[in-house]
Amino acid sequence: MSTVSRSAVESAEEPSRPNGTPSEEARGIALAFAAFLIWGLFPIYFDLLRDVPPLVTLAFRAVFTSVLLLPLVLWRGKGPAILATLRRPKYVVGLSITMAATAASWGLFIWLISVERTLYASLGNYVSPLANVVFGAIFLRERARFLSGVAIFLAFVGVAAFALGVGRLPWESVVVAAVFPIYSILRKAMDVDSTTALTIETLFSFPIAAAYIVYAGYSGGGSRPAWATDPYSLSLLVGAGALTAIPLLLFGSAARRAKLSTLGLLQYLTPTGQFLCGALLFREPTTAYQWVSFAFVWVALALFSVDLCRAEKTNAENARL
């Protein structure tokens, strides 16, 4: 996001301190609301591409995100930062790995929509912020606060209930939840702002994705696949790139205006939208165990949100001292 594969808070430009004016704060909230809502409604769009192979959809998304994003980033003066980063081999290797992680996350999300498992993606995106705390404690030795620890335990119970409902470990949800923490740990090792990193990742994915589109379109010999000759499918595939870039740009503006705790609460609009799409719009099969699972996860996120707000308030008070 996660979709979204990585967390929205890390997928746009690093947030700066809000200027504190009510109008700017309100504008930031509105922009963030729009970004998270778009991310949450992604399943509706990708469901229209259900008959297109997921790898083809993924490739088109990568190519046309680059086409739209790169001119905007260069216009904002990020060219020198991009070139400076590309001159450092360690960052090139690191961003190649994060690019692969992002592509895997997006590919899994698109595939889950195509096989009617949107609820698996929703569960993974709900749990991802809590998984981030776990990975931080294990790999970065960050101490988890008490309420966060309780929230993590409840989320674990929720995943276990989901597993009982489907008769197996929901590995899809586990992978969705784990990708962003892994991505975050890799990104923390690189002193690169998120806009520059995102741009380089899309540039790295561009030639691979473009080559795959050509291969998929012409590998059948004399026959072309249906998506390659259907203007409607092609327009949707091209639009997938714009659909990816627009919420990133919205969030980039929101992050400079809204408080971190506000963004932390609003981000749950994304998995909530995915949940509603899967349960109500697509009518994916559910069991009582799965509803219990989401109930545990929602309680966990409520506790986590309270903990997040308390921590930000404490930090603000300490900063004033």
C-alpha positions, 0 to 999 in steps of 0.5 A, spaced: 500 500 500 498 497 499 495 497 496 495 498 498 500 494 499 505 499 503 503 504 508 500 511 505 504 515 510 511 512 507 509 512 500 509 520 499 513 525 501 516 526 508 511 529 512 513 536 515 510 539 521 503 542 519 503 550 520 497 549 525 492 554 522 485 551 522 484 552 514 490 548 512 489 542 517 482 542 514 485 542 507 490 536 509 484 532 512 480 533 506 486 531 502 488 525 506 480 523 506 480 523 499 487 519 498 485 513 503 478 513 500 481 512 493 485 507 495 480 503 499 475 503 493 481 500 488 478 493 488 472 496 484 476 498 479 481 492 478 475 488 478 473 491 472 480 488 469 478 481 472 479 477 465 486 481 464 492 477 467 494 480 473 501 480 471 499 484 465 495 489 469 501 490 474 505 491 468 501 497 465 500 500 472 508 500 473 509 503 466 503 509 466 505 511 474 512 512 471 509 516 465 505 520 469 509 521 476 516 523 473 514 529 469 511 532 476 517 530 480 522 533 475 517 539 475 518 540 483 525 540 482 527 533 484 531 531 479 538 533 482 536 529 488 534 523 484 541 523 480 545 524 487 541 517 489 543 514 483 550 515 484 550 511 490 551 503 489 548 502 495 542 506 494 541 503 487 541 496 490 536 498 496 531 501 492 531 495 487 529 491 493 524 495 495 521 496 488 521 488 488 517 488 494 512 494 492 511 490 485 510 483 489 505 487 494 501 490 488 501 483 484 498 480 490 493 485 491 491 485 484 491 477 484 486 477 490 481 481 487 481 477 481 480 470 485 475 474 489 479 474 496 478 482 497 477 480 504 484 477 505 487 483 502 483 488 507 485 483 513 492 484 511 492 492 510 488 492 517 494 488 521 499 492 517 500 497 522 501 493 528 505 488 524 510 494 523 510 495 531 512 488 531 518 488 526 520 495 529 521 491 536 524 485 533 529 488 528 530 495 530 529 494 538 523 499 538 520 498 545 512 497 544 507 501 549 503 497 553 496 498 549 500 497 542 502 490 545 495 488 547 492 491 540 498 486 537 495 480 541 488 481 539 490 482 532 493 475 532 487 472 535 483 475 529 488 472 524 487 465 528 479 466 528 480 468 520 484 461 519 479 457 523 474 460 518 477 458 512 481 452 514 488 454 513 493 460 515 491 466 511 498 466 508 495 472 503 493 476 509 500 475 512 504 477 506 500 483 505 501 485 512 508 483 512 510 487 506 510 494 508 514 493 515 520 489 511 519 495 506 520 500 512 526 497 515 529 497 508 528 504 507 530 506 514 537 504 512 537 509 506 537 517 507 533 518 501 526 522 501 520 518 500 518 522 493 525 521 490 525 513 493 518 512 490 520 515 483 527 511 482 523 505 484 518 506 478 523 508 474 527 501 475 520 498 474 519 501 467 523 497 463 521 490 466 514 492 466 514 495 458 518 489 456 513 484 459 507 488 456 510 487 449 512 479 451 505 478 453 502 482 447 506 478 442 508 471 445 502 468 442 504 468 435 499 470 430 493 471 435 493 477 440 490 476 447 483 479 448 486 485 452 491 487 447 485 488 442 480 491 446 480 499 447 476 498 453 480 494 456 486 498 454 483 504 457 482 501 463 489 498 463 492 505 462 488 508 467 490 504 472 497 508 472 493 514 473 489 511 479 495 509 482 499 516 482 493 521 484 492 518 491 499 519 492 499 526 490 493 527 494 497 524 500 503 528 499 499 535 500 495 532 506 502 530 509 504 537 510 498 539 513 495 534 517 497 531 524 500 524 524 495 522 529 490 524 524 493 521 518 494 514 522 486 514 524 484 516 516 489 510 513 484 505 516 479 508 511 483 504 506 482 497 509 475 499 511 473 500 503 476 494 501 472 490 506 466 493 504 467 492 497 469 484 498 463 483 503 457 487 500 459 489 493 462 483 491 459 478 496 465 474 497 463 468 501 464 469 509 463 465 515 462 467 522 469 466 524 471 471 519 466 476 522 469 475 529 476 475 526 475 482 523 471 484 530 478 482 534 482 486 529 477 493 529 478 493 537 485 492 536 486 498 531 481 502 536 486 501 542 492 502 537 489 509 535 488 511 542 495 509 543 498 513 537 494 519 539 496 519 547 504 518 544 503 524 539 500 528 545 506 526 550 511 528 544 508 535 543 508 536 551 515 534 551 517 539 545 514 545 549 518 544 555 
